[in-house]
Structures are given as C-alpha cells and as structure tokens.
Amino acid sequence: MVLGRFRLDGKLAVVTGASSGIGRASALALAESGARVVLAARGQERLEAVAAELRASRAEALVVPTDVTDSASLDALVARALDLGGVDVLVNVAGGTPPTVALATSDADLEAAFHFNVTSAFHLCRALAPSLAARSGAIVNISSAMSHRVDAGFVAYGTAKAALDHLTRLLAHEWAPKIRVNAVAAGATRTEALSFVTALPELEHGMIARTPLARLGEAEDIAAAVLYLASPASGYVTGQVLAVDGGAPTSVWPMPIPSGL
C-alpha cells in the first residue's frame, strides 16, 4: 500500500516559518497526512490563521510564536512541543537573506545570514534530537537552489544555504540510523520572498523562460517534497538534498545584478 506510507497519523511535527509560504503549505500537507502540527513563526496573528485552516479540516494545531534568531525563543518552542509528547518530525523552513552584491555585504551581514539560515536550524535539530531518535524521526531542512547555483547578489544567502546542505549530510551521517535528515533545495517559488521578482513582469517572464518546466514553483510543490521526506515513504532516504526547481540550470536570472566593480 504505497499511499499508506505517506501517512503520519498520530505523529507530531514542528514546522518553523509556518505563518506563510512554504512553511504554511508544509504544515497543511503534514496535517492532511494525519500529523499534529506545532506552528512556529514570529507573527502570532498569521499563525492563528494557519491554525484555523488546520482545525477546519479537523487537524490538531498548536501556535507557538517564535523568533528563530533567539536561542531562548527556540528553547521555549522545544519545551512547548515536548509537552505534547515526543516529536516525530522537524521541518526547518524559517530563513532567508535579501539579495545584496558582494561588495555591499558586510561581515555582520554574512554572520546574520548564517545565524538565520544555519545556526537556528542546528539549534532545533540538536535540541529535538533525543526525542526524534527515540521515535525514529525525520528532519527536513528547507534549503535553496542558490546553494549550488551562481548568480550576483547571493553571496550571503547562497553560502549559508550551502552550509545548510552540508549540515544536513553531516547530521544524517552522525545520527543514522535513528534519525533521517534530508533537505529540499527549493527553486524560484512564488512566495512573499520572491515578490521582488514577481512585481516585475519582465524579470518574472525571463526567469520562467529559462526554467525547463516553464513556470515558477508553488509552495505546494515544495510541501509535497517535504511530506515525502518526512514520511515513511522515504524510509530508505537520508543525507540527501532534493532539488525541486523546475529543472533550472546553473543560473536562471534573466539579467545580471551590477556587481559594483
């Protein structure tokens, strides 16, 4: 029964960045498959709206406002989740860094990108590892196609996501066979984070023209991969970075960002 392997009935999943975009879509997908979901992000009002969607479909949801850049806030999230019982799935979605050319990227900018995209995810992985190990759990990190592509403006973001990819591989090796750890390298996905592209039709059309599947990704495309990697369907998969990017080549930007040189 292949479809049954995608079920997560009775499992508890923690999803960061759950108030919108890929995080919201992932939470909905996990809940549809039977999981109880702990929703974490900074904005409580938007989290409550997602929780209402889940409860309307008779799924269990807990809202925990969380700033992933603050270790105390992450520890509070862990405590609230463990109060509900053992955690089976962790999905690290929260992250991101605005495009900035290299010459305008300060040391502090680079360090902030690492903290937001890598350190916060590692903190949660480490804190929840005992519970995940006890329940043969799964971790899914949301990375980016920019972790292996090259384009101007993404030194901080791309480097941080590349580090997240390798963190995924290292944790998968160290924690096998008790915890599976994988990542999704998301391509250009139609979310608020990509609004600087979708607001400019010529930029959006150029990006689509260079993508073999001839469209931008949707949050649900990424969520489907998250569900696969979080569920028993991927029970023989660990240490992998799954590209969900429309088959895009190394560089897809239709116009270069001036380097400042």
Buried (B, 14 or more C-beta within 10 A) or exposed (E): EEEEEBBBEEBBBBBBBBBBBBBBBBBBBBBBBBBBBBBBBBEBEBBBBBBEBBEEEEBBBBBBBBBBBEBEBBEBBBEBBBEEEBBBBBBBBBBBBEBBBBEEBEEEBBEBBBBBBBBBBBBBBEBBBBBBBEBEBBBBBBBBBBBBBEBBBBBBBBBBBBBBBEBBBEBBEEBEEEBBBBBBBBBBBBBEBBEEBBEBEEBBEBBBEBBEEEEBBBBEBBBBBBBBBBBBBBEEBBBBBBBBBBEBEEEBBBEEEEEEE
